[in-house]
């Protein structure tokens, strides 16, 4: 990398504009990785309601042991950076490369955007609902957001703690909507500090177009559905380490994000039509069920768990078959490298 020694340079350093963290207040820390790099989270079955019988020895109904499902998470990002500022170069450049300032800029403009991009991707691939459709317009955007809000309402997602992460192009449409029925305190307020007032019950967080996952227009989410763990964030400046006259800047970050299976309906994604993988189709006869999804991987479960999150899921090739026992429910979805995961489909024999 070039080092430009100064003949006469300004002490002002031309840095990029500051990147504001968008995740503050939109994620939870309920998944704990202290001392380990893999964690399993249990989801416990609920009990069926019965008619109470005032006589006999099983008055509350037939007693069955509560079952459970397991979702396993692993820390999958371990990232680092390093760079040096030679003492001689620093002297010949008016000491403009202040090590602490360079570290601050690195965290602000490189580390935070990378973490956010990773988190957005995890939300999209783990969302309870990924809806495809046409790009929003000023006339349709409010209805599209409200459709996502209705989905969350119908799945009992709490209204408090919701956020919408929306690409800049489409956020710019919000203040100009003619129908303000669902806009709260919007009026003529301008964009401020990368946020808008609440819209349809969501805190609005505006994301630069290029930082959104590909073909995604907006993400609706509830913070309790979206755990985030930064297990290690270590930054240091070493003065004159062995073999170097000057400062060495180093940093390491280990982090993870995901979507909780039982709360997955707290993440709703609206993206371009054609960006969502088609769900597997069923065939076969009797207890043998074939699954087809050309050009995609198919995962399934027969224990009642959601194959998108379950540690017990199995994979089957397109055209392959699964044999079910009486009472078992086959649940399956498809995913590929080029599209977002399909919805889950079910079949019972």
Secondary structure, DSSP 8 states (H G I E B T S, - for coil): ------SS--S----------S-TTS-B--S--TT-SEEEEEEE---------SSSS-TT-------EEEEEEE--EEEEEEEEEEHHHHHTTTT---HHHHHHHHIIIIIHHHHHHHHHHHHHHH-SEEEEE----TTTHHHHHHHHHHHHHHTT--STTEEEEEEHHHHHHHTT-S--TTBSS-TT---BTTEEEEETTEEEEEE-GGGS-TTEEEEEEEGGG-BEEEEEEEEEEEES-TT-SEEEEEEEEEEEE---GGGGGGEEEEEETT-B----EEEEETTEEEEE-TTSEEEEESBSS-TTT-TT-EEE-TT-EEE--TT-EEEEEEE-SSSB----EEEE-
